[in-house]
Amino acid sequence: MMNLITAVDPDLPVRLSSALAHASSWKSVILLLGVLVIGLIGRLLAEWQRRKTLVAVIKDAPGGTVIVQNRGRGGPAMRIEIGPAPNVPNDQSALGGG
């Protein structure tokens, strides 16, 4: 069979093999880019959810609350202090001791 192909066009096997090699390299590039894009989308969604959770916690937190989030897949570590602590009388002032 190969003799028949080379008799018709001697450069055909070379051109076919180079064309197939070129096509498979493009497939590899597309696959690699697809994996990278999926990873990027995953990181963005993780950071979006992380920030959404942080806002939900902050919204109802009383003054003096300290919220700490460790470094996540999509972003850096965060430490947030919410306002001053509420004024709670200590035992001395409640007892009139000063």
QUIKA-V587678 format. One record per pair of residues at least 6 apart in sequence whose C-alpha atoms are under 8 Angstrom apart, sorted by the first residue. I is the first residue (numbers start at 1). GAP is how many residues later the second one is. Records with the same first field share a line. If there is no record, write none. Layout:
I->GAP ; GAP
This chain:
5->7 ; 8
6->6 ; 7
43->30 ; 31
44->30
46->27 ; 28
47->25 ; 26 ; 27 ; 28
50->22
58->9 ; 24
61->21
62->20
63->19 ; 20 ; 21 ; 22 ; 23
64->17 ; 18 ; 19 ; 20 ; 21 ; 22
65->16 ; 17 ; 18 ; 20
66->13 ; 14 ; 15 ; 16
67->11 ; 12 ; 13 ; 14
68->9 ; 10 ; 11 ; 12
69->8 ; 9 ; 10
70->6 ; 7 ; 8
71->6 ; 7
92->6
